[in-house]
Amino acid sequence: MWQGYPDALVGFELSGVKIEDPAFVGMSGQREHAIVMFTGNDQSRVSGMVFEVTDTELAPADAYEPAGYGRASE
């Protein structure tokens, strides 16, 4: 079991992105998917959990994402 700890992304806010790929929408059941967007505003925060994962563990999540939906890293 993974162990995580609470944290927040400062300077970001929740948003959504419209998915154009009909096959992906059919699979996920949702046309809009959640994303976080950089605002630069120190008052904006997105709360969540931090987990340490390997590149091998992260690869299936990256492969699942549709075109136009990606992960940014530090």
C-alpha positions as CSV (number, residue, x, y, z in Angstrom):
1,M,0.0,0.0,0.0
2,W,1.3,3.4,-0.9
3,Q,1.7,6.0,1.9
4,G,1.0,9.6,1.1
5,Y,0.8,12.9,2.9
6,P,-1.5,15.9,2.4
7,D,-0.1,18.8,0.5
8,A,-1.3,21.6,-1.8
9,L,-0.3,23.1,-5.2
10,V,0.1,26.8,-4.5
11,G,-0.5,29.1,-7.5
12,F,-2.8,26.6,-9.2
13,E,-6.6,26.1,-9.5
14,L,-8.9,23.3,-10.6
15,S,-10.2,23.5,-14.2
16,G,-11.3,21.2,-16.9
17,V,-10.4,20.2,-20.4
18,K,-12.8,19.1,-23.1
19,I,-11.8,15.7,-24.6
20,E,-12.2,15.5,-28.4
21,D,-11.4,11.8,-28.9
22,P,-14.8,10.0,-29.1
23,A,-13.2,6.6,-28.3
24,F,-11.7,8.0,-25.1
25,V,-15.0,9.7,-24.1
26,G,-16.8,6.4,-24.7
27,M,-14.2,4.6,-22.5
28,S,-14.2,7.1,-19.7
29,G,-17.8,8.2,-19.9
30,Q,-16.8,11.8,-19.6
31,R,-16.2,14.5,-22.2
32,E,-14.6,16.9,-19.6
33,H,-11.7,15.8,-17.5
34,A,-10.2,17.6,-14.5
35,I,-6.9,19.4,-14.7
36,V,-5.0,22.0,-12.7
37,M,-4.0,25.3,-14.2
38,F,-1.2,27.6,-13.1
39,T,-2.5,31.0,-12.0
40,G,0.6,32.4,-10.4
41,N,-1.7,33.7,-7.6
42,D,-0.4,32.7,-4.2
43,Q,-4.0,32.6,-2.9
44,S,-4.9,29.9,-5.4
45,R,-4.4,26.3,-4.0
46,V,-5.4,22.8,-5.0
47,S,-5.3,20.4,-2.1
48,G,-4.3,16.8,-2.6
49,M,-2.0,14.0,-1.6
50,V,1.6,13.4,-2.5
51,F,2.7,9.9,-3.3
52,E,6.2,8.7,-4.3
53,V,5.9,6.6,-7.4
54,T,8.4,5.2,-9.9
55,D,8.4,5.9,-13.6
56,T,7.3,2.3,-14.1
57,E,4.3,2.8,-11.9
58,L,3.4,6.1,-13.6
59,A,3.7,4.8,-17.2
60,P,0.2,3.2,-17.3
61,A,-1.4,6.5,-16.2
62,D,0.5,8.4,-18.9
63,A,-0.5,5.8,-21.5
64,Y,-4.2,6.1,-20.5
65,E,-4.4,9.9,-21.1
66,P,-5.9,11.1,-24.4
67,A,-4.2,13.5,-26.8
68,G,-3.9,17.0,-25.5
69,Y,-3.9,15.9,-21.8
70,G,-0.5,15.6,-20.3
71,R,1.5,15.6,-17.1
72,A,3.9,18.4,-16.2
73,S,6.7,17.8,-13.7
74,E,9.2,19.9,-11.9
